[in-house]
Structures are given as structure tokens and as C-alpha cells.
Amino acid sequence: QVQLVESGGGLVQAGGSLRLSCAASGRTFSAFGMGWFRLAPGKEREFVAAIGRGSLHTLIADSVKGRFTISRDNAKNSVYLQMNSLNSEDTAVYYCAASPRVVSTYAVEYNYWGQGTQVTVSS
């Protein structure tokens, strides 16, 4: 079992920045690829970013490329999502997830999920 707890969400003005954190506990954090997904009202869950076990591999969705960065610190059992130049389209609940695969964009390949953190971007 892996327990994931997200933090760092909130209300931000368009053009602003937020840094989401996800703290993991339970099984060895470094054994998992980590991902961020988001769910906006009326929309399907969307892949945002993923990072491999040793940070060598990262994937970023086209919709956030150039604005969002994913990173991890295995010593702190944490993964981060730095979000810059936020706009109203980024308003969603953001979820952290853990996968036994190296890195994946597919939600079905993630076994463990956090409760989510709300990000609201005001225009």
C-alpha cells in the first residue's frame, strides 16, 4: 500500500503560480513512477505530468507543456508539480498517483491515488 497526500492547492489569479506537493508513505517510494492528473467540472480526468523512478524520464501533457514542471525527491518521498502562467483552463482538482511502471500517461496504470487538491484560477 502507498498513501498519497497532496497539498499546495488554492486560489490564484491568472498568470500566477502554484507548487503542488504530494507526500507518499507506505511502500518504497522510489519503486514507483509518479503522475499528476486533474479533473475539472464537466470534463474527463486528464493526464498532466509523470516522472519515472529516478527522475530520468518525464512526460508533460501538451496542454501544460512549457508552463508546468514535475519533479521528485526520493529522499523526502515526495513529488512536486510546479505550475506557472496559470489560466482558467487549469482550474481543477489535481490528483497525485503512483504506478509500478516507469512512467505512464494512462490513469489505469496507476494503482494508488491521493484525495486531490483544488486549484482555482481566477481571471
MIMI-128292 format. One line per 8 residues: their letters; for each residue x, y, z of C-alpha. Coordinates in Angstrom, 2 decimals. Each point is the difference from the previous one (the first is absolute). Example, Ala and Ser with C-alpha at 12.3 -4.5 7.8 and 13.67 -1.06 7.14 Angstrom:
<rs>
AS) 12.30 -4.50 7.80; 1.37 3.44 -0.66
</rs>
This chain:
<rs>
QVQLVESG) 0.00 0.00 0.00; 1.03 3.55 -0.71; -1.72 2.96 1.58; 0.13 3.28 -1.90; -0.87 3.43 1.36; -0.07 3.05 -2.24; 0.42 3.58 1.17; 0.65 3.44 -1.42
GGLVQAGG) -3.23 0.65 -1.83; -1.97 3.19 0.36; -1.34 3.09 -1.71; 2.34 1.90 -2.31; -0.42 2.74 -2.56; 0.56 -0.68 -3.66; 3.67 0.22 -0.82; 0.99 -1.09 3.46
SLRLSCAA) 1.81 -3.08 1.27; -0.57 -2.84 2.42; 2.10 -2.92 1.10; -1.81 -3.20 0.83; 1.59 -2.59 2.24; -0.82 -3.64 0.50; 1.35 -1.85 3.02; 0.14 -3.79 -0.15
SGRTFSAF) 0.15 -2.55 2.78; -0.12 -3.75 0.13; 1.95 -1.99 -2.55; 3.30 1.14 -1.49; -0.71 3.25 -1.77; 2.91 -0.35 -2.41; -1.53 -3.19 -1.43; -2.88 1.92 -1.55
GMGWFRLA) -0.46 2.23 -2.94; -2.01 3.02 1.06; -2.58 2.00 -1.84; -2.30 2.97 0.27; -3.50 0.01 -1.43; -2.77 2.54 0.19; -3.77 -0.02 -0.10; -1.97 3.08 -0.92
PGKEREFV) -3.79 0.34 0.28; -1.72 -1.49 -3.01; 3.21 -1.41 -1.41; 1.74 -3.35 0.02; 3.05 -0.68 2.12; 3.05 1.34 -1.77; 3.63 -1.03 0.17; 2.24 2.90 0.98
AAIGRGSL) 3.52 -1.29 0.66; 1.96 -3.09 0.98; 3.49 -0.75 1.22; 1.94 -3.24 0.15; 1.53 -1.59 3.05; 3.39 1.67 -0.33; -1.26 3.21 -1.60; 1.67 -0.95 -3.28
HTLIADSV) -3.27 -0.15 -1.88; -2.72 2.62 0.05; -3.15 0.51 -2.02; -1.96 3.23 -0.19; -3.40 0.46 -1.60; -0.06 2.32 -2.99; -2.59 2.17 1.73; 2.47 0.96 2.73
KGRFTISR) 3.34 -0.42 -1.73; 2.27 2.97 0.57; -2.00 1.08 3.05; 0.01 -3.02 2.35; 2.98 -1.96 1.30; -0.01 -3.26 1.91; 2.75 -1.04 2.39; 0.54 -2.43 2.83
DNAKNSVY) 2.19 -0.39 3.05; 0.32 -3.67 0.92; 1.76 0.89 3.25; -3.11 1.91 1.06; -2.50 -2.47 -1.54; -1.52 2.87 -1.89; -0.96 1.08 -3.49; -0.69 3.56 -1.07
LQMNSLNS) -1.83 1.84 -2.73; 1.16 3.54 -0.65; -2.72 1.87 -1.86; 0.74 3.35 -1.62; -1.99 2.33 -2.21; -3.24 -1.45 1.26; -3.24 0.68 -1.83; -3.65 -0.82 0.53
EDTAVYYC) 0.35 -3.24 -1.97; 2.25 -1.30 2.75; -2.77 0.17 2.60; -0.51 -3.56 1.22; 0.58 -2.44 2.79; 3.54 -1.30 -0.33; 0.81 -3.56 0.95; 3.31 -1.65 0.71
AASPRVVS) 0.32 -3.66 -0.96; 2.56 -2.82 0.24; 0.68 -2.64 -2.65; 2.19 -3.10 -0.02; 0.96 0.91 -3.58; 2.95 2.27 -0.69; -2.16 2.80 -1.32; -3.47 0.02 -1.49
TYAVEYNY) -2.64 2.36 -1.30; -2.81 -2.51 0.57; -2.02 0.31 3.19; -0.84 -3.71 -0.01; 3.68 -0.78 0.54; 0.07 1.88 3.30; -0.84 -2.14 3.01; -0.06 2.63 2.73
WGQGTQVT) -1.64 3.41 0.09; -0.12 2.92 2.37; -3.14 1.86 1.03; 0.74 2.96 -2.23; 0.60 3.71 0.51; -2.11 2.75 -1.52; 1.60 2.58 -2.25; -2.14 2.95 -0.99
VSS) 1.26 2.64 -2.41; -1.90 3.27 -0.06; 0.02 2.20 -3.08
</rs>
